[in-house]
Amino acid sequence: MQATSTNFWKSLGPGLLFAGTAVGVSHLVQSTRAGAGYGLALVGLVIIANVLKYPAFSFAPRYAAATGTSLLEAYRRQGRWALALYGLVTLGTMFAVQAAVVVVAAGLAQALFGAGVSVLGYALGLTLFAVAVNGFGSFGLLDRMIKAVVVVLTVATVVATALVLPEIAWGSIAWVPDRASWTDKDLFFVVALVGWMPTALDIGVWHSLWTLARRHQTGHVPKVREVLLDFNIGYIGTAVLALCFLVMGAGVMYGKGVAFDGTAGGFANQLIELYTLSLGAWSRPVIAAAAFGVMLSTVLTVVDGFPRALSGLLQRFRAAEIPHHAELHASASTKTYRLILLVVGGGSLGLIAFLGGSLKQLVGLATTLSFLTAPVFAVLNHRAVQSRAMPLECRPRRWMIRYSLAGIAFQALFAGYYLWIRFFGG
C-alpha cells in the first residue's frame, strides 16, 4: 500500500500541468462569455466538447507511459508529413496563443495590482518571469509552482461559484439555445468556445513530453494506469471549472445588457467589478486572485510548452526517439529550448504591442485555428495508440476506440459545418 501511494505521488504532475494550461482563456474568458451571453444554454455544448475530446487527450500520456517516447515519435512513425503538419500548426498559432494568454493575464494583473503599469508593461513582466522559471529553473520548479497555483485557483473558483448561485434567476434564465434568433456571429463564438474546450488538441504533445520529463525527474517509470489516473484528475477538474466559470457568467452578467470590453485591461476590470457589484466589495480580492491565478498557471505552462515541443520536433526530424531516455533528449535540446523560449516570448510581446492589447482578435484567431486542426490531431493520436509501437496490453479497449471515433466524427463534422457557413453562407 505504501509503495502504491508513493508511486502515485511520483506520477502526479503532468495532469495538473495540463489543467494549468487548459484553465485559462478558454475558461476565464470564453466560458464566462458563454454564461453572460447565453445563460445556461451552452452548458450542454461545454459538456459534450469535454466528453468527446477526452479520448484524444488521454492517448497522449497513455502512449508516453507505454512506449517511453512522446507523441512526436508517434507522429514521426506515421510519416514526416505528420511532423511537418504539427510544426506548421505550432508555428502558425504559437505567437497568437501565447499573446492571448499573456494579454489576459496582464489585464488581470493591472486590475489586481493597479493601473500604474500598462498592459504591455505587465505582459513584459509576466513573460520575463515565465521565461526565467522555465529557462533557468527546471521542470521540477515548474511542477511545484503549478501544483500550488492549481490548488489555490480551484478552491477560489469553487467558492466564488457557490457565492454566485443565489444570484441566478433560475426561473427566467435560458437553458437551451434560441436557434431562431441565432446568427453567424453566434456560430463563430461557439467555434471559438469549442476550439479551446478544454484546450487545443495539439497540447497532447506537450502532455506526453511532460510525462517523460516527470519520469526523468522522479526516476519512477509509471504504469499506464498511474498516468491515466493523474490525467483524469486534471481533465475532470478542468471540465468542472469550465462549468463553474459559465455559471458565474450566467449569474452575474446574463440579461443585464453588458457588452464585453475588447481590451484586456477593460475586460478584467469589467469582470471583477460585475462580480463585486453582485456579491459585495469584500469579494473583489477573491475574484481577482482566482482569475489571476488561473492565468498565471496558463502563462507558465504555455511559455514552457511551445519551446519544449518545437525543440523535440527538431530532434525528431533528425532521428528517432530513444525509448525511456528522456534525459538524453532533454540535455541535447536545452540550448534549442532556450533559444525558442526567447523567440516565442519576444514574438508574442511584439504581437501584443502591434494589436494594442486587443483581446477579441487574439482569442478569436487562436481558438479558431485550434478548432479547425483538432480533427487531424485526434486522428493522429488515435492511430498512435493502435500502432505496433504500443504493447498489446497497453492499447485502449474496443469501447474506447469506438469512443475515440465518435469524438473524431463530431469534431470533423462541426469543423466542416463551420467552413461551409464561413465560406458559402449556409
C-alpha positions in Angstrom: 0.0 0.0 0.0 2.8 2.4 0.9 4.6 1.7 -2.4 1.4 2.2 -4.3 0.8 5.6 -2.6 4.5 6.6 -3.2 4.2 5.7 -6.9 1.0 7.7 -7.3 2.7 10.9 -5.9 5.7 10.3 -8.2 3.3 10.1 -11.2 1.2 13.1 -10.2 2.1 16.3 -12.0 1.6 16.2 -15.8 -2.1 16.1 -15.4 -2.0 19.2 -13.2 0.3 20.9 -15.8 -2.4 20.0 -18.4 -5.0 21.6 -16.1 -2.9 24.7 -15.6 -2.7 25.1 -19.4 -6.4 24.4 -20.0 -7.9 26.6 -17.3 -7.1 29.9 -18.9 -8.6 31.8 -21.8 -11.0 29.0 -22.6 -12.4 29.1 -19.1 -12.0 32.6 -17.7 -12.9 34.4 -21.0 -14.8 32.0 -23.2 -16.8 30.1 -20.6 -17.6 33.4 -18.8 -18.8 35.0 -22.0 -20.9 31.9 -22.8 -22.7 32.3 -19.5 -23.0 36.0 -19.8 -24.4 35.9 -23.4 -26.4 32.7 -23.4 -27.3 32.0 -19.8 -27.0 28.2 -19.3 -27.9 27.4 -22.9 -24.4 26.3 -23.8 -23.8 24.1 -20.7 -24.6 21.0 -22.9 -22.1 22.1 -25.6 -19.3 22.6 -23.0 -20.0 19.1 -21.5 -20.2 17.5 -25.0 -16.9 19.1 -26.0 -15.1 17.9 -22.9 -16.6 14.4 -23.2 -15.9 13.8 -26.9 -12.3 15.2 -26.7 -11.4 13.0 -23.8 -10.0 10.0 -25.8 -7.7 12.1 -28.0 -6.2 13.9 -24.9 -5.9 10.7 -22.8 -4.0 8.9 -25.6 -1.0 11.3 -25.0 0.0 10.1 -21.5 -1.0 6.6 -22.4 1.3 6.5 -25.4 4.2 8.1 -23.4 3.9 5.7 -20.5 3.5 2.6 -22.7 6.3 3.3 -25.1 8.7 5.6 -23.2 8.5 8.1 -26.1 6.4 11.2 -26.9 3.6 11.7 -29.4 6.2 13.4 -31.6 7.8 10.0 -32.1 4.4 8.6 -32.8 3.9 11.2 -35.5 7.3 10.5 -37.0 6.4 6.9 -37.3 3.3 7.9 -39.2 5.3 9.9 -41.7 7.4 13.1 -41.7 4.3 14.8 -43.1 2.7 14.4 -39.7 5.7 16.1 -38.1 5.6 18.8 -40.7 1.9 19.4 -40.1 2.4 19.6 -36.4 5.2 22.1 -37.0 3.1 24.2 -39.3 0.2 24.4 -36.9 2.5 25.2 -34.0 4.4 27.9 -35.9 1.0 29.3 -37.1 -0.5 29.6 -33.7 2.3 29.9 -31.1 2.6 33.7 -31.2 -1.2 34.3 -31.2 -1.8 31.7 -28.4 0.9 32.9 -26.1 0.0 36.6 -26.8 -3.7 35.8 -26.0 -2.8 34.1 -22.7 -0.3 36.8 -21.6 -2.5 39.7 -22.5 -5.4 38.3 -20.5 -3.1 37.7 -17.5 -1.7 41.2 -17.9 -5.1 42.7 -17.9 -5.9 40.9 -14.6 -2.6 42.0 -13.1 -3.5 45.6 -13.9 -6.9 45.2 -12.3 -5.3 43.4 -9.2 -2.2 45.4 -8.7 -3.1 48.8 -10.2 -3.1 50.6 -13.5 0.1 52.4 -12.9 1.7 50.0 -15.3 0.3 49.5 -18.8 -1.0 46.1 -20.1 2.1 45.8 -22.3 4.3 46.5 -19.2 2.6 43.8 -17.2 2.8 41.5 -20.2 6.6 42.1 -20.4 7.0 41.4 -16.7 4.9 38.2 -16.8 6.7 36.9 -19.8 10.2 37.6 -18.3 9.0 35.8 -15.1 7.8 32.8 -17.0 10.9 32.7 -19.2 13.1 32.8 -16.0 11.1 30.0 -14.3 11.3 27.7 -17.4 14.6 28.7 -18.9 16.8 28.9 -15.9 14.8 26.8 -13.4 13.9 23.2 -14.0 10.9 21.0 -14.8 10.7 20.3 -11.1 10.3 24.0 -10.2 7.5 24.4 -12.8 5.8 21.3 -11.5 5.8 22.5 -7.9 4.6 26.0 -8.8 1.8 24.8 -10.9 0.6 22.3 -8.2 0.3 25.2 -5.7 -1.4 27.6 -8.2 -3.9 25.0 -9.4 -4.9 24.1 -5.9 -5.4 27.8 -4.9 -7.3 28.7 -8.1 -9.6 25.6 -7.8 -10.6 26.4 -4.3 -11.1 30.1 -5.1 -13.2 29.3 -8.2 -15.4 26.8 -6.5 -16.0 29.3 -3.6 -16.8 32.1 -6.0 -19.2 29.9 -7.9 -21.0 28.9 -4.7 -21.5 32.5 -3.9 -22.9 33.3 -7.3 -25.6 30.5 -7.3 -28.1 32.5 -5.3 -27.9 35.3 -7.8 -29.1 33.2 -10.7 -32.7 33.8 -11.8 -33.4 30.1 -12.2 -37.0 30.7 -13.5 -36.1 33.0 -16.3 -32.6 32.1 -17.4 -32.1 30.4 -20.8 -31.5 26.6 -20.7 -31.4 25.9 -24.4 -30.2 28.0 -27.4 -32.7 30.1 -29.1 -32.0 28.9 -32.6 -34.5 31.2 -34.3 -32.5 34.3 -33.3 -29.0 32.8 -33.9 -26.7 34.5 -36.4 -23.4 33.6 -37.9 -21.8 35.6 -35.1 -23.2 33.2 -32.6 -21.8 30.3 -34.6 -18.4 31.9 -34.7 -18.4 32.3 -30.9 -19.4 28.7 -30.4 -16.5 27.7 -32.7 -14.1 29.7 -30.5 -15.6 28.2 -27.4 -15.3 24.6 -28.6 -11.8 25.2 -30.1 -10.3 25.7 -26.7 -12.6 23.5 -24.7 -10.9 22.3 -22.6 -7.8 23.4 -24.6 -6.2 23.0 -28.0 -5.8 19.3 -29.0 -2.2 19.8 -30.1 -1.4 20.3 -26.4 -1.4 16.5 -26.2 2.2 16.6 -27.5 3.1 18.8 -24.5 1.4 16.3 -22.1 3.4 13.4 -23.5 6.6 15.4 -23.1 5.7 16.4 -19.5 5.0 12.7 -18.7 8.5 11.8 -19.8 10.1 14.8 -18.0 8.3 13.7 -14.8 9.7 10.2 -15.2 13.2 11.7 -15.5 12.7 14.0 -12.5 11.5 11.3 -10.1 13.2 8.2 -11.6 9.9 6.4 -11.4 8.7 4.6 -14.6 4.9 5.0 -14.3 2.4 2.4 -15.4 -0.3 3.3 -17.8 -3.0 3.2 -15.1 -0.9 5.6 -13.0 -0.6 8.3 -15.7 -4.2 7.9 -16.6 -5.3 8.5 -13.0 -3.1 11.6 -13.0 -4.6 12.7 -16.3 -8.2 12.1 -15.1 -7.7 14.2 -12.1 -6.5 17.1 -14.2 -9.1 16.6 -17.0 -12.1 16.2 -14.8 -11.0 19.2 -12.8 -10.8 21.4 -15.9 -14.2 20.3 -17.0 -15.7 21.2 -13.7 -14.0 24.6 -13.6 -15.3 25.3 -17.2 -18.8 24.9 -15.9 -18.0 27.0 -12.8 -17.0 30.0 -14.9 -20.0 29.5 -17.2 -22.3 29.5 -14.2 -20.6 32.6 -12.8 -21.0 34.4 -16.1 -24.7 33.4 -16.2 -25.3 34.5 -12.6 -23.6 37.9 -12.7 -23.9 39.1 -16.3 -26.7 37.3 -18.2 -29.6 39.5 -19.1 -28.0 42.8 -17.9 -27.2 44.1 -21.4 -23.5 44.4 -20.7 -21.1 44.2 -23.7 -17.6 42.9 -23.1 -14.8 45.3 -23.4 -12.4 44.4 -26.3 -9.2 45.2 -24.4 -7.6 43.0 -21.8 -7.5 45.6 -19.1 -11.1 46.7 -19.7 -12.3 43.1 -19.7 -10.5 42.3 -16.5 -11.9 45.3 -14.6 -15.3 44.7 -16.0 -15.3 41.1 -14.9 -14.1 41.8 -11.4 -16.4 44.9 -11.0 -19.5 43.0 -12.0 -18.8 40.2 -9.5 -18.2 42.9 -6.9 -21.5 44.6 -7.6 -23.4 41.4 -7.2 -21.5 39.8 -4.3 -20.2 42.8 -2.4 -16.9 44.7 -2.2 -15.4 42.0 0.1 -15.5 39.5 -2.8 -13.1 41.6 -5.1 -9.9 40.1 -3.7 -11.3 36.5 -4.0 -12.4 37.0 -7.6 -9.3 38.9 -8.6 -7.0 36.3 -7.0 -8.8 33.4 -8.6 -8.8 35.0 -12.0 -5.2 36.0 -11.9 -4.2 32.5 -10.5 -5.9 30.9 -13.5 -4.0 32.9 -16.0 -0.6 32.8 -14.2 -0.8 29.0 -14.3 -1.6 29.1 -18.0 1.2 31.6 -18.8 3.8 29.4 -17.0 2.8 26.2 -18.9 2.3 27.8 -22.3 5.7 29.5 -22.1 7.2 26.1 -21.4 5.1 24.1 -23.9 5.9 25.6 -27.2 9.7 25.6 -26.8 9.6 22.0 -25.4 7.5 20.8 -28.3 9.5 22.6 -31.0 12.9 21.5 -29.7 11.6 18.0 -29.6 10.2 18.3 -33.1 13.6 19.4 -34.5 15.2 16.3 -32.9 12.6 14.0 -34.4 13.4 15.3 -37.9 17.0 14.3 -37.2 16.5 10.9 -35.6 14.1 8.5 -33.8 13.4 9.0 -30.1 15.2 6.5 -27.8 12.6 4.9 -25.5 12.8 5.7 -21.8 15.7 8.1 -22.3 14.1 11.5 -21.8 17.3 12.7 -20.1 19.3 12.3 -23.3 16.8 14.3 -25.3 16.5 16.9 -22.6 20.3 17.5 -22.4 20.6 17.6 -26.2 17.8 20.2 -26.7 18.5 22.6 -23.8 20.1 25.3 -26.0 17.4 24.9 -28.6 14.7 25.1 -26.0 16.1 28.3 -24.5 16.5 29.9 -27.9 12.9 29.1 -28.9 11.8 30.3 -25.5 13.2 33.7 -26.2 11.9 33.8 -29.8 8.3 32.9 -28.8 8.4 35.3 -25.9 9.6 38.2 -28.0 7.2 37.4 -30.9 4.2 37.3 -28.6 5.1 40.6 -27.0 5.6 42.1 -30.4 2.1 40.9 -31.4 0.6 42.4 -28.3 2.2 45.7 -29.0 1.1 45.6 -32.6 -2.5 44.9 -31.8 -2.6 47.3 -28.9 -3.7 44.6 -26.4 -6.9 43.8 -28.3 -8.4 40.8 -26.7 -11.0 39.6 -29.1 -8.7 39.5 -32.2 -6.1 37.4 -30.4 -8.5 35.0 -28.8 -10.6 34.6 -32.0 -7.6 33.8 -34.2 -6.0 31.3 -31.8 -9.2 29.4 -30.9 -10.5 29.1 -34.5 -7.2 27.7 -35.7 -7.2 25.2 -32.8 -10.8 24.2 -33.7 -10.1 23.5 -37.3 -7.0 21.5 -36.7 -8.4 19.4 -33.8 -9.8 16.6 -36.0 -6.4 16.0 -37.7 -4.6 15.6 -34.3 -7.4 13.4 -33.0 -6.8 11.1 -35.9 -3.0 11.1 -35.4 -3.4 10.3 -31.7 -6.0 7.6 -32.5 -3.6 5.9 -34.9 -0.7 6.3 -32.4 -2.3 4.1 -29.7 -3.1 1.4 -32.2 0.4 1.3 -33.7 2.9 -1.5 -33.5 4.9 0.6 -31.0 2.2 0.1 -28.4 2.3 -3.1 -26.4 -0.9 -5.0 -26.8 -1.7 -4.9 -23.1 -1.5 -1.1 -23.1 -3.7 -0.4 -26.0 -7.2 1.1 -25.4 -10.1 -1.3 -25.2 -12.5 -1.7 -28.1 -15.1 0.6 -26.5 -12.5 3.3 -26.1 -11.6 3.1 -29.7 -15.2 3.5 -30.7 -15.5 6.4 -28.3 -12.5 8.0 -29.9 -14.0 7.6 -33.4 -17.2 9.3 -32.2 -15.1 12.2 -31.0 -13.3 12.4 -34.3 -16.6 12.4 -36.2 -18.0 15.1 -34.0 -15.0 17.4 -34.4 -14.7 16.8 -38.2 -18.4 17.4 -38.9 -18.5 20.5 -36.7 -15.4 21.9 -38.5 -16.9 21.1 -41.9 -20.2 22.8 -41.0 -18.3 25.9 -39.8 -16.3 26.1 -43.0 -19.4 25.7 -45.1 -21.1 28.6 -43.2 -18.0 30.7 -43.2 -17.3 30.5 -47.0 -20.6 29.6 -48.6 -23.1 31.3 -46.2 -25.1 28.2 -45.5 
